[in-house]
Amino acid sequence: MDIDRVLLDEAANAVQRLEEGVAVLEAELAAIDQRVAEINAEIKDAKLARTRLLDFRAQIGADFQCPHCWVQNEARSTLEAVPGGEEILICHTCGSEYLIPE
């Protein structure tokens, strides 16, 4: 076999190895793009948190509202009292619990 053929075969093999890695790299890039979008959403929420705090109402009508759900998602979520000795309010949306001192 002549040198030209050996080198051409090696070049073709190198191309094939590179092309086989494209799908993996594209999947990695898609995952990175998704994470960038998540980070941007978290940054946006963090920048809105102070404004949301100003708009938070602890009680709407007879219902107490979850501060976590409001600050994180600007969502109204009712807190419910847990039966027992201590005054504990729980949010069934996010799972936050609040111990209310007597």
C-alpha positions, 0 to 999 in steps of 0.5 A: 500500500502506498503512503498516499493511501495510508494517509488518506485512510487515516484522514477518513478515519479521523473524520469519522471519529469526529462526526460520531462525536457530533450527536454527543456534543449537540446533546451536551449543547442542548443541555447547556442551553436549557441550564442557561435558560433556567439560570436566566429565569432564576436571575429574573425571579431574584431581581423581582423578589424585592418588588414581590415582597412589597406586594405580599399580603399575609392574609387575604380575606380569612386565608393566610398566604404562603410567603415562599410561593409569593416571593418565588412564583408570585403565586397565591397559596393558602396556608392551612393550620396543622391540628395539634398543640403548636400553631403550625401553618403549612402550604400544600403547594410548596410544602413550606411550614411556618411555626407561629409563636404564641 
